[in-house]
Amino acid sequence: MTEPLDELEPDAEPSDDASPGPTSSANGPGIAGVVLLPGLAVWRRWPVAGALLFIAGVMAPCFVLLMIIQNRNDLVGLFTRPAVLRGTAIVAVCAVFSRLIAVWLTSDRVREPAERSRMRLIGTALVALIALPTAFAVTRMEQARSVVKAVFQQDASHGAVAAVNGQDPNADQFQTVLMMGSDEGSDRLGLRTDSMILAFVHKATGHTTLVSVPRNLTKVRFPPGTAMAEKYPNGFDDLVNAIYMTVIEHPALKAAYSKDGSDPGIKALMEGLSYSLGITINDYVMVNSCAFVRIVDAVGGVKINVEKKLPMPAELRCSAYRLPKTLGPGLLRLDGTKALGYVRSRKADSDYYRMQRQRTLIQAIASQVGITTLLAHFGELADVVKDDVRTSMTVQEARTLMATLQGSHGKFESVGLVPPIVEPGHPDYDKLRAYIQQLRVTTAQGQPAPTVPTTAAT
């Protein structure tokens, strides 16, 4: 137990005829008391300093604790607000320094040099014990704040592309997110969106349908009056996965789609898919292949039922090691490298099956990775998402989407826009738009996705 101070210099000088004996230890605070309640020991001599130290060291931390208790059911929401993160970090730093200052101010009142040094040494050591976990917490809070500011948007309408001429009557019932995987990297020129999946999430029920857009979809059209519609009046003359790079490499197109601060390639791609499919797209998320590997590794892998022996690619960018020749069959926990091989394998089947595996992996991640897992691995994830993930969502939108997916009770459907639904090389966009609206209805009802457009819908 920490011993009390032996001698404190009295607040007023004793008179000549008064006994100048040392202040009793009972009248002075112990070292632990100075650290626990900074400012009280010097309140009478320096009232302003004492009050400031008490506010910084006791009252402000108590206010933060009260705020945490009041928001205990939504701590993720609380600590993903940049202002809250920065404010809490400042309070934590002030709480440590107020104790250190209190120790040294109080020690100045000790008349015996040995006791003064003893108090400073023990008091500083106690403050250091508090400072270590505080420094870790402050580092994490600043890390989280920088990620939130770098990755997420402040405006919920950022990046949204509305359907033209009321083509999407059910738009308000859904949050539609375009999820893209890119081949972007320092060893490659340009960027192609090799993986494009639309997530239709019914807001009221959480029922979700994942819709793969084939990368070889052709003749994508754009809303009248847009820069891409003027350049390609008969539809885009290349595959849909080339839209991003085309816009980025064409100065006039890049300038046209950069006016509102959006990523011009993504904005053009969203416009094309929105207009061609007749849907409102609320948000997007783009992850490159290297980030994908690191994200899966950071959350401890994901369980996938590999239905048949799957040949693995000989070599993949960003793999942590050389893949085995085959994967599966059976229920396996895949790390990031194997997960990338799982979704990239083409030797066993076709590009359409590859799209199906991509949707299967997203379903697995959505069902297996919760808020607790993300928080437990936040340090590893922060480094990844800050540099290699782009999104138009706010933190609140991302949280709501994850909560909806977690509460969907397995109502996931998976659809690929492949034959017989559509011929990517010769798409009938009128029929495709009709099919998408049927899909909206069945998703809301929690029913299986239709296999082809019905006559009634067209």
N, C-alpha and C positions, 0 to 999 in steps of 0.2 A: 504494500500500500504506500502511496506517495505521502511523505511527511509534510506537515504544514510548514509555512515559512517561520523561521525562528525569530526574525526581527524585521519589522517594517518601520521605516522612518515615520514618525507621527506627522499628521497634517499640519500641525502648528508647532513652532519652536517652544520648548518648555521655558518657564521663567527661571531666573537664577536660583530661586529658593525651592523650585520644584524638583522632585527626584527625576533625574534624566535616565532612569533605567530603561532597558529595551522594552518594546511593545510586546505584550504577551502573545504567544502563538495562537491563543484562543481568539484574539481580536483580528487576526489576519487570515486571509484565505489560503488554503493549501494550493500546491501547484496544480493539482487536478481541477480544483475549483476555478482557477484562473483560465485554464484551457476549456473547461466545460462552459463557463459563463464569462466570456471575455468582456472586459469593461467595467464590471462591478467593483473590482478592487481599486480602481483609480477614479471612480465616479465622483467622490467628494473633492479630490484635488483638481481633476480636470473633467468637469461635467460634460463638456461638449465632446471631448475625445471618448469619454466613457460611454456616452449615449451612442455615438457612431459605431464604436466597436460592438456594443450590444446589439444594435440593429443589424449590422453586417454579419455578426457571428451567430446570433440566436433567432432574431425575429424573421429575417429574410429566409433562412433555411426552413423555419417552421411554416412560413407561408407556402414555400414550394412543396413541403410535405403535405400540407392541407390540400393544395391543388391536385397532387397525385392521388390522395385518398378520394377526393371528389370525382376524379376521372378514372377511378380504378377499373371500371368496365370498358374503358376505351383508351388504354395507355398508348397503344400504337398511334391512334389518332392524335393524342396529345403531343407525343414526342416525334412526330413528323412535321410539326409546324416550325419553320425556321426561327421565328421570333421566340418561341418557347425554348427551343434548344439553346439559342444564344443567351437568353436570359438566365436559364438554369445554369449554364456554364459560368456565367459571370458571378452568380450567387455562390456557386461552389468555390470559385477562386477567392472571392472576398471572405468567405467563411474561414478558409485556411489562413489567409494573411491577417485577418483580424485577431486570430488567436496568437499568432507569432508576435504581432505588435503588442498585444496585451501582456504576453509573458515578459517582454523586454521593458515595457513601461512600468510594470509592477516591480520588476527586479531593481529598478532604479531607487525604489523606496527602501530597499534592504541595506542596512548600514554595514553589516559585516561583509567584506569582499569575498570571503570563501562561500558564504551563503548566497551572495548575489550570483557568483559564478555557477554554483550548484543549481540554483533555480533556472538560470538561463540554459544550462546544459540539459537538465531533465525536461524542462518545458519545451525546448526546441525539439527534443527527441519525441515527445508526445505529439507535437504538431506534425512532425515528419511522418509518424504512423498514420495520422489522418490524411496527410497530403498524398500518400502513395495511391490509395484507392480513389481519392478525389481526382488525381491527375489522370488516372485511367478512364474514369467516367467522363471527365471533360474532353479528353481526346476522342472518345467515342461520340460524344455529342457534337463536337465540331466536325468530325468525320461524317456523321449523319446529316448535319446541316449542309455541308458542301455537296453531298450526293443529292439531296433533295433539290438544292438550287441548280445543280448542273444537269440533272436528268429530267426532273418533273417540271411541268408548266404551272404558272400561276393562274392562267385564264382557262376555264373549263371549255370554252368554245374554240380554243386553239386547235387548228388542224382538222376540224370537222368539215365534211363535204356533204351537203344535203342533196337528196335526190331531186331531179329536175321535173317540173310540171306534175307534181303529186304522184310520181311513179311508185312511191313507197308509202301506202296508206297506213301501214303498221309501224312506221318508223319510231313513233313515240313509245311503243311498248318494248323496244329493244335497245340494248347497248351493243353496237356493232363495232368490233375492233379488228383491224387488219394487222395480222401478225406476219412479219417477214423475217426470213433468214437470208443473210447475204453472204457472198463469197469475198467480201472486202478484206483486204490485207495489205501489208507493206510490200509483199512480193507480187502483187497483182495490180494491173492498171484498170481503173474503173471499178464499177460495182454492178453486179447483177443480182436481182432478187430471185434466187433459185427456188425459194420456198415462200409461198403466199397462202395463208389460211385466214379465212374470215370466220370470226367467232360471233354467232348470233346468240346473245344472252337475253332471255326473256326476263325483264326486270321483276315482275310480280312473282314468278315461280322459281327462277334460277335455272329453268330448263335451257339447255345449251346445245346448239348444233355447230359443229366445226365443218367448214366448207373449204376444201382445197381448190385453189385456182391453178390449173395446169400452167406450167411455165411456158409451154408452147402454144398457148392460146393466141389466136391471131385476130387481126382486123378490129382491135379494140377502138371504140369510138369515144369522142370527147364532147362535152357540152358545147352547144353553139356559142360562138363569140369568144371562146378561149383560144390561147395561142396554139395549142396542139391541134384543135379542130381546124384552125386556119391552115396549118402546115400539112395536116393529114385529113383532108375533107372526106376521104373514102375509108378512113380507118387507119390505124397505125400499120406501117408496112413491114414491121418486124415482129418478133415474138414479144409477148407481154413482159417478160423478164428483162428486156432491153430498154424499156421506157425510161427507167431511172438514169442509166448511163447516157442515153440519147439527149435527155434534157440537160444534164450536167455538162456535157461536152459541146452543147450548142449555146453560144453566148446570148442570143436573143431569147431563146426559150428559158434559159436559166434566169435571166433578168425578169422575165414576165412572171415566173412562178416564185420569185423571191420577195415580191413586194410586201407581203404581210409578215415577213420574218420566218416563213416556213422553210423546211428543207425542200428545194424546188423539185428534185426528183421524186420524192415521196408524194408531194402535193399533186404532181401530174399523174402519177400512178393511181392515186386515190380517186382523182377526177375521172380517169378512164374507167376504172372498175365500177365506180358509183353510177356513171351514166350508162355503161354497157349492161350492167346487171339490174339497174333500176332500184338501187338501195341508197339509203343514207349511211355513210360511214362516219362514226363518231370519233374514233381515235385510231392510233396506230402504235405498234411496237416493232422496232427493228433490232435484231440481234445478229452479230456476225458469228461465224462458225467457231472462232477462237473463244469468244465470250460464252458461247453455248457450252463448250467443254468445261470451262472453268465454273460456270454456274451449277451444272449438274454435279461436279466434284464438290463444290462448296456446300451443297445441301445433303451430301452423303450418298449420292446416287439415287436411282429410281428403279423400282421393280417392274419388269415387263415380262409378259408371257410370250416368249418367242415360239411361234407355232410350228416352225420347221427349221431345219438346219439352214442357216443363212450365210452365204459366202461373204467374207469381209473384204473391203478394199485393201489393196496391198499397202497403200500409204495415203494418209490424209493430213492436210494442213492442221497444225495445232494439236495433233495427237500427242499424248504424254508418253506413249511407247508404241512399238510396232504391234499392230492388231494381229490376233490369231487368224488362221485361215478361215475358220467358220465360227459361228455363234449359235448356240442353242442346239436342239430345241429344249423347252422347259421354262419354268419360272425363274428368271435370273435378276439379280441386282446389277444394273449397269452403271459403271462410272461414266465420266464425261467422254472419254475416248471411245468406249464401246457403244455408248448412246449415239455418238456421231456416226460411227460405223453402221449402226442399226438403221438410221434414217437415210444414210447415203448409199447403202448397198444397192447395186443395180443388176448384178450378175444372176441372181436367182430368179428374177421375174421382170417386171417392167417399171417404167417411170410412174405409172398409175399406182402400183403396189407400194412404191416408195412414198408416194403422197399419203397413202393409207397409214403407213408406219409413222409418218410425221404426226398425223392426227392422233394415233394411238399413244405416242409419247407425250403429247400435250395433255391428253386426258389423264394419263398416269401422273404427270407432274401436278396437275390441278387437284387431283384427288388425294395425293400423298403428301404434298408439301404445304403445310399450314403456316400461320403467322408465327407460331412458336418456333418452328424450324428456321424460318427466315431470320428471326431475332437472334437465335442461338448462333447463326453463322453470318451475322451481319458484317463482321470485319472482312471476311473473305469476299462476300458479295459486293461490298461497297467499292472495292478496288476494281471489280469487273464492270459493274453497271455504270460507273461514272464515266468510263472512257469508251465502252463498247456497246452500250444500249442507248437507243434513241426512242423517245415516246412523246406523244402529244397529250398524255394524261396528266391530270393533277394528282397529288398524293391521295386526295379523297376519292377520286375516281378509281384509282388503282386499288385502294383498300375495299371500296364497295364491290368492284368486280371480283376480287379474290374472295370476299365474304359470300357473294352470290354463288360463285362456283363451288365453294366449300359446302354451301347449304343446299346444293341442287339434288342431293340424294341419288346420285348416279344417273340422273336423266340427261345423259349425253348421247347425242346422235353424231354420226360421222358420215360425211358425204364428199365425194370427189366429183368435180364437174368434168366427167369423162363420158365416153360413149356407154350407154345409149342416151344419156342426158344431153350431151352436146358433143359435136365433132370439133375439137380444138382448131383444126385446120380450116374448117368451113362452118363457123358458128352461126346459128340462127338466134340472134339476140332477142327477138320478140318472144320466141318460145322459152328462151332461157330466163327472161325476166318473169314470165308467167310461172315458171317452175320455182323461182326464188320466192315468190309470194306464197305459193303453196307450202313451201318449206317454212316460211314464217308462221303460218297457221298451225302446222303440225308440231312445230317447236313449242309454241305457246301451249298447246294441248298435251304435250308430253307424249305424242304419238310417233311411231316410226316415220322416218323420212320417206316421201314418195320416191319411187324408182325412176319414173319418167313424168314429164308434164301430162296432165289429164286434159281431155277435151273441154271439160267444163271450165277449167281455169283459163283456157286460152280464148 
